[in-house]
Amino acid sequence: MAIGDDDLLLLAKYIQMDPALRSLSLASNSFTDVGLNEVITALSKNTKLNHMNLLENDNLSDWSLKNLN
């Protein structure tokens, strides 16, 4: 897929609405720490998502991955 930072901004807005989304696969995309940080922030308002796949995203640093905790 070709999900970038702008796409994650939209996804973050959706995640904040606390949809009945349990799992999210974002593997093998081109977004960066900037986009992932938006999703991380949105997850603080989401009570249902319990699995997110971020494998093979080469543009992410350890910084953003540590913030998922």
HTML snippet that shows the backbone in 3Dmol.js (N, CA, C, O; Angstrom):
<script src="https://3Dmol.org/build/3Dmol-min.js"></script>
<div id="view" style="width:600px;height:400px;position:relative"></div>
<script>
const pdb = `
ATOM      1  N   MET A   1       0.839  -1.171   0.000  1.00  0.00           N
ATOM      2  CA  MET A   1       0.000   0.000   0.000  1.00  0.00           C
ATOM      3  C   MET A   1       0.890   1.242   0.000  1.00  0.00           C
ATOM      4  O   MET A   1       2.100   1.151   0.204  1.00  0.00           O
ATOM      5  N   ALA A   2       0.300   2.355  -0.222  1.00  0.00           N
ATOM      6  CA  ALA A   2       1.041   3.611  -0.266  1.00  0.00           C
ATOM      7  C   ALA A   2       0.440   4.625   0.702  1.00  0.00           C
ATOM      8  O   ALA A   2       0.191   5.772   0.330  1.00  0.00           O
ATOM      9  N   ILE A   3       0.211   4.208   1.925  1.00  0.00           N
ATOM     10  CA  ILE A   3      -0.355   5.099   2.921  1.00  0.00           C
ATOM     11  C   ILE A   3       0.744   6.029   3.419  1.00  0.00           C
ATOM     12  O   ILE A   3       1.803   5.579   3.857  1.00  0.00           O
ATOM     13  N   GLY A   4       0.481   7.329   3.347  1.00  0.00           N
ATOM     14  CA  GLY A   4       1.444   8.334   3.778  1.00  0.00           C
ATOM     15  C   GLY A   4       0.949   9.095   4.994  1.00  0.00           C
ATOM     16  O   GLY A   4      -0.091   8.768   5.565  1.00  0.00           O
ATOM     17  N   ASP A   5       1.702  10.110   5.381  1.00  0.00           N
ATOM     18  CA  ASP A   5       1.359  10.894   6.564  1.00  0.00           C
ATOM     19  C   ASP A   5      -0.010  11.566   6.450  1.00  0.00           C
ATOM     20  O   ASP A   5      -0.761  11.599   7.424  1.00  0.00           O
ATOM     21  N   ASP A   6      -0.343  12.099   5.281  1.00  0.00           N
ATOM     22  CA  ASP A   6      -1.653  12.745   5.108  1.00  0.00           C
ATOM     23  C   ASP A   6      -2.796  11.757   5.311  1.00  0.00           C
ATOM     24  O   ASP A   6      -3.838  12.104   5.868  1.00  0.00           O
ATOM     25  N   ASP A   7      -2.591  10.525   4.853  1.00  0.00           N
ATOM     26  CA  ASP A   7      -3.613   9.493   5.031  1.00  0.00           C
ATOM     27  C   ASP A   7      -3.792   9.154   6.509  1.00  0.00           C
ATOM     28  O   ASP A   7      -4.907   8.901   6.964  1.00  0.00           O
ATOM     29  N   LEU A   8      -2.688   9.150   7.251  1.00  0.00           N
ATOM     30  CA  LEU A   8      -2.776   8.837   8.674  1.00  0.00           C
ATOM     31  C   LEU A   8      -3.461   9.954   9.458  1.00  0.00           C
ATOM     32  O   LEU A   8      -4.074   9.697  10.495  1.00  0.00           O
ATOM     33  N   LEU A   9      -3.364  11.179   8.979  1.00  0.00           N
ATOM     34  CA  LEU A   9      -4.101  12.271   9.622  1.00  0.00           C
ATOM     35  C   LEU A   9      -5.600  12.004   9.554  1.00  0.00           C
ATOM     36  O   LEU A   9      -6.316  12.210  10.534  1.00  0.00           O
ATOM     37  N   LEU A  10      -6.067  11.551   8.408  1.00  0.00           N
ATOM     38  CA  LEU A  10      -7.491  11.210   8.260  1.00  0.00           C
ATOM     39  C   LEU A  10      -7.860  10.005   9.113  1.00  0.00           C
ATOM     40  O   LEU A  10      -8.911   9.982   9.754  1.00  0.00           O
ATOM     41  N   LEU A  11      -6.992   9.013   9.114  1.00  0.00           N
ATOM     42  CA  LEU A  11      -7.234   7.818   9.914  1.00  0.00           C
ATOM     43  C   LEU A  11      -7.291   8.162  11.401  1.00  0.00           C
ATOM     44  O   LEU A  11      -8.116   7.614  12.132  1.00  0.00           O
ATOM     45  N   ALA A  12      -6.430   9.056  11.846  1.00  0.00           N
ATOM     46  CA  ALA A  12      -6.412   9.464  13.249  1.00  0.00           C
ATOM     47  C   ALA A  12      -7.736  10.098  13.654  1.00  0.00           C
ATOM     48  O   ALA A  12      -8.234   9.845  14.751  1.00  0.00           O
ATOM     49  N   LYS A  13      -8.301  10.908  12.789  1.00  0.00           N
ATOM     50  CA  LYS A  13      -9.598  11.514  13.086  1.00  0.00           C
ATOM     51  C   LYS A  13     -10.672  10.444  13.246  1.00  0.00           C
ATOM     52  O   LYS A  13     -11.533  10.544  14.120  1.00  0.00           O
ATOM     53  N   TYR A  14     -10.616   9.427  12.402  1.00  0.00           N
ATOM     54  CA  TYR A  14     -11.580   8.327  12.497  1.00  0.00           C
ATOM     55  C   TYR A  14     -11.375   7.540  13.793  1.00  0.00           C
ATOM     56  O   TYR A  14     -12.344   7.201  14.473  1.00  0.00           O
ATOM     57  N   ILE A  15     -10.128   7.254  14.134  1.00  0.00           N
ATOM     58  CA  ILE A  15      -9.816   6.485  15.341  1.00  0.00           C
ATOM     59  C   ILE A  15     -10.310   7.216  16.591  1.00  0.00           C
ATOM     60  O   ILE A  15     -10.760   6.577  17.542  1.00  0.00           O
ATOM     61  N   GLN A  16     -10.228   8.539  16.597  1.00  0.00           N
ATOM     62  CA  GLN A  16     -10.682   9.317  17.746  1.00  0.00           C
ATOM     63  C   GLN A  16     -12.173   9.165  18.005  1.00  0.00           C
ATOM     64  O   GLN A  16     -12.627   9.357  19.133  1.00  0.00           O
ATOM     65  N   MET A  17     -12.934   8.828  16.985  1.00  0.00           N
ATOM     66  CA  MET A  17     -14.380   8.660  17.158  1.00  0.00           C
ATOM     67  C   MET A  17     -14.716   7.342  17.841  1.00  0.00           C
ATOM     68  O   MET A  17     -15.889   7.041  18.063  1.00  0.00           O
ATOM     69  N   ASP A  18     -13.689   6.547  18.180  1.00  0.00           N
ATOM     70  CA  ASP A  18     -13.858   5.279  18.886  1.00  0.00           C
ATOM     71  C   ASP A  18     -14.754   4.289  18.138  1.00  0.00           C
ATOM     72  O   ASP A  18     -15.717   3.771  18.703  1.00  0.00           O
ATOM     73  N   PRO A  19     -14.434   4.028  16.861  1.00  0.00           N
ATOM     74  CA  PRO A  19     -15.249   3.081  16.092  1.00  0.00           C
ATOM     75  C   PRO A  19     -15.042   1.649  16.600  1.00  0.00           C
ATOM     76  O   PRO A  19     -14.131   1.393  17.387  1.00  0.00           O
ATOM     77  N   ALA A  20     -15.858   0.754  16.164  1.00  0.00           N
ATOM     78  CA  ALA A  20     -15.762  -0.648  16.565  1.00  0.00           C
ATOM     79  C   ALA A  20     -14.649  -1.365  15.807  1.00  0.00           C
ATOM     80  O   ALA A  20     -14.813  -2.506  15.376  1.00  0.00           O
ATOM     81  N   LEU A  21     -13.544  -0.700  15.654  1.00  0.00           N
ATOM     82  CA  LEU A  21     -12.378  -1.226  14.949  1.00  0.00           C
ATOM     83  C   LEU A  21     -11.485  -1.927  15.964  1.00  0.00           C
ATOM     84  O   LEU A  21     -11.012  -1.293  16.907  1.00  0.00           O
ATOM     85  N   ARG A  22     -11.247  -3.221  15.789  1.00  0.00           N
ATOM     86  CA  ARG A  22     -10.457  -4.010  16.740  1.00  0.00           C
ATOM     87  C   ARG A  22      -9.015  -4.196  16.296  1.00  0.00           C
ATOM     88  O   ARG A  22      -8.117  -4.297  17.132  1.00  0.00           O
ATOM     89  N   SER A  23      -8.783  -4.242  14.986  1.00  0.00           N
ATOM     90  CA  SER A  23      -7.456  -4.519  14.451  1.00  0.00           C
ATOM     91  C   SER A  23      -7.194  -3.615  13.255  1.00  0.00           C
ATOM     92  O   SER A  23      -8.105  -3.301  12.490  1.00  0.00           O
ATOM     93  N   LEU A  24      -5.934  -3.198  13.101  1.00  0.00           N
ATOM     94  CA  LEU A  24      -5.562  -2.298  12.022  1.00  0.00           C
ATOM     95  C   LEU A  24      -4.207  -2.722  11.478  1.00  0.00           C
ATOM     96  O   LEU A  24      -3.231  -2.796  12.225  1.00  0.00           O
ATOM     97  N   SER A  25      -4.143  -2.998  10.193  1.00  0.00           N
ATOM     98  CA  SER A  25      -2.878  -3.373   9.564  1.00  0.00           C
ATOM     99  C   SER A  25      -2.362  -2.211   8.727  1.00  0.00           C
ATOM    100  O   SER A  25      -2.991  -1.805   7.750  1.00  0.00           O
ATOM    101  N   LEU A  26      -1.216  -1.686   9.120  1.00  0.00           N
ATOM    102  CA  LEU A  26      -0.567  -0.596   8.406  1.00  0.00           C
ATOM    103  C   LEU A  26       0.816  -1.027   7.909  1.00  0.00           C
ATOM    104  O   LEU A  26       1.699  -0.191   7.716  1.00  0.00           O
ATOM    105  N   ALA A  27       0.995  -2.311   7.707  1.00  0.00           N
ATOM    106  CA  ALA A  27       2.290  -2.856   7.288  1.00  0.00           C
ATOM    107  C   ALA A  27       2.654  -2.411   5.879  1.00  0.00           C
ATOM    108  O   ALA A  27       1.788  -2.220   5.025  1.00  0.00           O
ATOM    109  N   SER A  28       3.950  -2.250   5.656  1.00  0.00           N
ATOM    110  CA  SER A  28       4.525  -1.962   4.329  1.00  0.00           C
ATOM    111  C   SER A  28       3.984  -0.684   3.710  1.00  0.00           C
ATOM    112  O   SER A  28       3.447  -0.706   2.603  1.00  0.00           O
ATOM    113  N   ASN A  29       4.123   0.422   4.415  1.00  0.00           N
ATOM    114  CA  ASN A  29       3.667   1.711   3.911  1.00  0.00           C
ATOM    115  C   ASN A  29       4.787   2.737   3.951  1.00  0.00           C
ATOM    116  O   ASN A  29       5.914   2.426   4.338  1.00  0.00           O
ATOM    117  N   SER A  30       4.471   3.963   3.550  1.00  0.00           N
ATOM    118  CA  SER A  30       5.510   4.985   3.428  1.00  0.00           C
ATOM    119  C   SER A  30       5.360   6.135   4.411  1.00  0.00           C
ATOM    120  O   SER A  30       6.016   7.162   4.238  1.00  0.00           O
ATOM    121  N   PHE A  31       4.515   6.004   5.446  1.00  0.00           N
ATOM    122  CA  PHE A  31       4.360   7.086   6.400  1.00  0.00           C
ATOM    123  C   PHE A  31       5.574   7.182   7.328  1.00  0.00           C
ATOM    124  O   PHE A  31       6.393   6.267   7.410  1.00  0.00           O
ATOM    125  N   THR A  32       5.662   8.317   8.021  1.00  0.00           N
ATOM    126  CA  THR A  32       6.803   8.580   8.894  1.00  0.00           C
ATOM    127  C   THR A  32       6.335   8.706  10.341  1.00  0.00           C
ATOM    128  O   THR A  32       5.170   8.466  10.661  1.00  0.00           O
ATOM    129  N   ASP A  33       7.266   9.088  11.199  1.00  0.00           N
ATOM    130  CA  ASP A  33       6.946   9.322  12.605  1.00  0.00           C
ATOM    131  C   ASP A  33       5.862  10.382  12.770  1.00  0.00           C
ATOM    132  O   ASP A  33       5.062  10.312  13.702  1.00  0.00           O
ATOM    133  N   VAL A  34       5.833  11.352  11.879  1.00  0.00           N
ATOM    134  CA  VAL A  34       4.839  12.433  11.946  1.00  0.00           C
ATOM    135  C   VAL A  34       3.424  11.863  11.863  1.00  0.00           C
ATOM    136  O   VAL A  34       2.574  12.184  12.694  1.00  0.00           O
ATOM    137  N   GLY A  35       3.176  11.033  10.879  1.00  0.00           N
ATOM    138  CA  GLY A  35       1.848  10.442  10.715  1.00  0.00           C
ATOM    139  C   GLY A  35       1.510   9.476  11.826  1.00  0.00           C
ATOM    140  O   GLY A  35       0.389   9.474  12.335  1.00  0.00           O
ATOM    141  N   LEU A  36       2.477   8.649  12.207  1.00  0.00           N
ATOM    142  CA  LEU A  36       2.216   7.678  13.265  1.00  0.00           C
ATOM    143  C   LEU A  36       1.933   8.381  14.587  1.00  0.00           C
ATOM    144  O   LEU A  36       1.114   7.905  15.373  1.00  0.00           O
ATOM    145  N   ASN A  37       2.594   9.503  14.843  1.00  0.00           N
ATOM    146  CA  ASN A  37       2.335  10.245  16.072  1.00  0.00           C
ATOM    147  C   ASN A  37       0.884  10.721  16.144  1.00  0.00           C
ATOM    148  O   ASN A  37       0.302  10.759  17.228  1.00  0.00           O
ATOM    149  N   GLU A  38       0.301  11.080  15.014  1.00  0.00           N
ATOM    150  CA  GLU A  38      -1.119  11.469  14.992  1.00  0.00           C
ATOM    151  C   GLU A  38      -2.000  10.296  15.406  1.00  0.00           C
ATOM    152  O   GLU A  38      -2.960  10.470  16.157  1.00  0.00           O
ATOM    153  N   VAL A  39      -1.674   9.108  14.918  1.00  0.00           N
ATOM    154  CA  VAL A  39      -2.441   7.911  15.274  1.00  0.00           C
ATOM    155  C   VAL A  39      -2.256   7.593  16.755  1.00  0.00           C
ATOM    156  O   VAL A  39      -3.217   7.246  17.441  1.00  0.00           O
ATOM    157  N   ILE A  40      -1.024   7.711  17.251  1.00  0.00           N
ATOM    158  CA  ILE A  40      -0.755   7.448  18.669  1.00  0.00           C
ATOM    159  C   ILE A  40      -1.579   8.383  19.548  1.00  0.00           C
ATOM    160  O   ILE A  40      -2.160   7.946  20.541  1.00  0.00           O
ATOM    161  N   THR A  41      -1.633   9.640  19.197  1.00  0.00           N
ATOM    162  CA  THR A  41      -2.420  10.608  19.956  1.00  0.00           C
ATOM    163  C   THR A  41      -3.906  10.240  19.916  1.00  0.00           C
ATOM    164  O   THR A  41      -4.594  10.319  20.933  1.00  0.00           O
ATOM    165  N   ALA A  42      -4.391   9.845  18.758  1.00  0.00           N
ATOM    166  CA  ALA A  42      -5.802   9.467  18.609  1.00  0.00           C
ATOM    167  C   ALA A  42      -6.143   8.235  19.428  1.00  0.00           C
ATOM    168  O   ALA A  42      -7.271   8.101  19.904  1.00  0.00           O
ATOM    169  N   LEU A  43      -5.190   7.340  19.598  1.00  0.00           N
ATOM    170  CA  LEU A  43      -5.448   6.110  20.342  1.00  0.00           C
ATOM    171  C   LEU A  43      -5.748   6.372  21.816  1.00  0.00           C
ATOM    172  O   LEU A  43      -6.335   5.520  22.483  1.00  0.00           O
ATOM    173  N   SER A  44      -5.362   7.520  22.328  1.00  0.00           N
ATOM    174  CA  SER A  44      -5.665   7.833  23.727  1.00  0.00           C
ATOM    175  C   SER A  44      -7.173   7.998  23.945  1.00  0.00           C
ATOM    176  O   SER A  44      -7.648   7.925  25.079  1.00  0.00           O
ATOM    177  N   LYS A  45      -7.915   8.218  22.876  1.00  0.00           N
ATOM    178  CA  LYS A  45      -9.367   8.385  22.960  1.00  0.00           C
ATOM    179  C   LYS A  45     -10.121   7.163  22.428  1.00  0.00           C
ATOM    180  O   LYS A  45     -11.350   7.169  22.351  1.00  0.00           O
ATOM    181  N   ASN A  46      -9.385   6.128  22.068  1.00  0.00           N
ATOM    182  CA  ASN A  46      -9.997   4.940  21.485  1.00  0.00           C
ATOM    183  C   ASN A  46      -9.929   3.801  22.492  1.00  0.00           C
ATOM    184  O   ASN A  46      -8.864   3.515  23.039  1.00  0.00           O
ATOM    185  N   THR A  47     -11.058   3.152  22.738  1.00  0.00           N
ATOM    186  CA  THR A  47     -11.109   2.072  23.725  1.00  0.00           C
ATOM    187  C   THR A  47     -11.250   0.690  23.102  1.00  0.00           C
ATOM    188  O   THR A  47     -11.255  -0.309  23.821  1.00  0.00           O
ATOM    189  N   LYS A  48     -11.364   0.613  21.795  1.00  0.00           N
ATOM    190  CA  LYS A  48     -11.671  -0.670  21.164  1.00  0.00           C
ATOM    191  C   LYS A  48     -10.518  -1.300  20.393  1.00  0.00           C
ATOM    192  O   LYS A  48     -10.421  -2.526  20.338  1.00  0.00           O
ATOM    193  N   LEU A  49      -9.651  -0.502  19.801  1.00  0.00           N
ATOM    194  CA  LEU A  49      -8.549  -1.045  19.002  1.00  0.00           C
ATOM    195  C   LEU A  49      -7.553  -1.750  19.912  1.00  0.00           C
ATOM    196  O   LEU A  49      -7.048  -1.152  20.862  1.00  0.00           O
ATOM    197  N   ASN A  50      -7.266  -3.026  19.625  1.00  0.00           N
ATOM    198  CA  ASN A  50      -6.326  -3.758  20.470  1.00  0.00           C
ATOM    199  C   ASN A  50      -5.179  -4.392  19.699  1.00  0.00           C
ATOM    200  O   ASN A  50      -4.347  -5.074  20.298  1.00  0.00           O
ATOM    201  N   HIS A  51      -5.109  -4.187  18.384  1.00  0.00           N
ATOM    202  CA  HIS A  51      -4.007  -4.739  17.591  1.00  0.00           C
ATOM    203  C   HIS A  51      -3.713  -3.814  16.423  1.00  0.00           C
ATOM    204  O   HIS A  51      -4.623  -3.386  15.713  1.00  0.00           O
ATOM    205  N   MET A  52      -2.424  -3.506  16.227  1.00  0.00           N
ATOM    206  CA  MET A  52      -2.014  -2.695  15.088  1.00  0.00           C
ATOM    207  C   MET A  52      -0.715  -3.267  14.539  1.00  0.00           C
ATOM    208  O   MET A  52       0.264  -3.406  15.272  1.00  0.00           O
ATOM    209  N   ASN A  53      -0.702  -3.598  13.260  1.00  0.00           N
ATOM    210  CA  ASN A  53       0.469  -4.164  12.588  1.00  0.00           C
ATOM    211  C   ASN A  53       1.233  -3.033  11.903  1.00  0.00           C
ATOM    212  O   ASN A  53       0.695  -2.350  11.031  1.00  0.00           O
ATOM    213  N   LEU A  54       2.494  -2.839  12.305  1.00  0.00           N
ATOM    214  CA  LEU A  54       3.339  -1.804  11.727  1.00  0.00           C
ATOM    215  C   LEU A  54       4.605  -2.384  11.085  1.00  0.00           C
ATOM    216  O   LEU A  54       5.584  -1.666  10.881  1.00  0.00           O
ATOM    217  N   LEU A  55       4.582  -3.659  10.773  1.00  0.00           N
ATOM    218  CA  LEU A  55       5.754  -4.304  10.192  1.00  0.00           C
ATOM    219  C   LEU A  55       6.152  -3.681   8.861  1.00  0.00           C
ATOM    220  O   LEU A  55       5.307  -3.233   8.086  1.00  0.00           O
ATOM    221  N   GLU A  56       7.454  -3.664   8.615  1.00  0.00           N
ATOM    222  CA  GLU A  56       8.035  -3.247   7.335  1.00  0.00           C
ATOM    223  C   GLU A  56       7.678  -1.822   6.928  1.00  0.00           C
ATOM    224  O   GLU A  56       7.391  -1.556   5.761  1.00  0.00           O
ATOM    225  N   ASN A  57       7.698  -0.920   7.885  1.00  0.00           N
ATOM    226  CA  ASN A  57       7.559   0.511   7.611  1.00  0.00           C
ATOM    227  C   ASN A  57       8.939   1.127   7.842  1.00  0.00           C
ATOM    228  O   ASN A  57       9.298   1.475   8.967  1.00  0.00           O
ATOM    229  N   ASP A  58       9.686   1.252   6.781  1.00  0.00           N
ATOM    230  CA  ASP A  58      11.088   1.648   6.874  1.00  0.00           C
ATOM    231  C   ASP A  58      11.314   3.095   7.282  1.00  0.00           C
ATOM    232  O   ASP A  58      12.434   3.457   7.645  1.00  0.00           O
ATOM    233  N   ASN A  59      10.280   3.937   7.234  1.00  0.00           N
ATOM    234  CA  ASN A  59      10.441   5.353   7.553  1.00  0.00           C
ATOM    235  C   ASN A  59      10.158   5.682   9.008  1.00  0.00           C
ATOM    236  O   ASN A  59      10.114   6.855   9.378  1.00  0.00           O
ATOM    237  N   LEU A  60       9.966   4.665   9.840  1.00  0.00           N
ATOM    238  CA  LEU A  60       9.688   4.889  11.253  1.00  0.00           C
ATOM    239  C   LEU A  60      10.964   4.755  12.070  1.00  0.00           C
ATOM    240  O   LEU A  60      11.841   3.952  11.753  1.00  0.00           O
ATOM    241  N   SER A  61      11.053   5.552  13.123  1.00  0.00           N
ATOM    242  CA  SER A  61      12.196   5.461  14.018  1.00  0.00           C
ATOM    243  C   SER A  61      11.776   4.777  15.317  1.00  0.00           C
ATOM    244  O   SER A  61      10.592   4.550  15.565  1.00  0.00           O
ATOM    245  N   ASP A  62      12.762   4.459  16.127  1.00  0.00           N
ATOM    246  CA  ASP A  62      12.471   3.866  17.430  1.00  0.00           C
ATOM    247  C   ASP A  62      11.667   4.818  18.306  1.00  0.00           C
ATOM    248  O   ASP A  62      10.897   4.375  19.157  1.00  0.00           O
ATOM    249  N   TRP A  63      11.839   6.132  18.103  1.00  0.00           N
ATOM    250  CA  TRP A  63      11.129   7.126  18.906  1.00  0.00           C
ATOM    251  C   TRP A  63       9.619   6.927  18.847  1.00  0.00           C
ATOM    252  O   TRP A  63       8.961   6.845  19.884  1.00  0.00           O
ATOM    253  N   SER A  64       9.071   6.848  17.640  1.00  0.00           N
ATOM    254  CA  SER A  64       7.622   6.723  17.533  1.00  0.00           C
ATOM    255  C   SER A  64       7.139   5.354  17.990  1.00  0.00           C
ATOM    256  O   SER A  64       6.059   5.242  18.571  1.00  0.00           O
ATOM    257  N   LEU A  65       7.910   4.331  17.739  1.00  0.00           N
ATOM    258  CA  LEU A  65       7.507   2.999  18.158  1.00  0.00           C
ATOM    259  C   LEU A  65       7.494   2.882  19.680  1.00  0.00           C
ATOM    260  O   LEU A  65       6.649   2.179  20.234  1.00  0.00           O
ATOM    261  N   LYS A  66       8.412   3.556  20.361  1.00  0.00           N
ATOM    262  CA  LYS A  66       8.419   3.558  21.834  1.00  0.00           C
ATOM    263  C   LYS A  66       7.195   4.295  22.389  1.00  0.00           C
ATOM    264  O   LYS A  66       6.706   3.955  23.466  1.00  0.00           O
ATOM    265  N   ASN A  67       6.707   5.284  21.671  1.00  0.00           N
ATOM    266  CA  ASN A  67       5.549   6.052  22.129  1.00  0.00           C
ATOM    267  C   ASN A  67       4.245   5.273  22.045  1.00  0.00           C
ATOM    268  O   ASN A  67       3.220   5.750  22.533  1.00  0.00           O
ATOM    269  N   LEU A  68       4.253   4.113  21.452  1.00  0.00           N
ATOM    270  CA  LEU A  68       3.045   3.291  21.382  1.00  0.00           C
ATOM    271  C   LEU A  68       2.672   2.690  22.735  1.00  0.00           C
ATOM    272  O   LEU A  68       1.532   2.276  22.947  1.00  0.00           O
ATOM    273  N   ASN A  69       3.627   2.648  23.633  1.00  0.00           N
ATOM    274  CA  ASN A  69       3.346   2.080  24.959  1.00  0.00           C
ATOM    275  C   ASN A  69       2.423   2.991  25.646  1.00  0.00           C
ATOM    276  O   ASN A  69       2.034   2.732  26.785  1.00  0.00           O
TER     277      ASN A  69
END
`;
const viewer = $3Dmol.createViewer("view");
viewer.addModel(pdb, "pdb");
viewer.setStyle({}, {cartoon: {color: "spectrum"}});
viewer.zoomTo();
viewer.render();
</script>
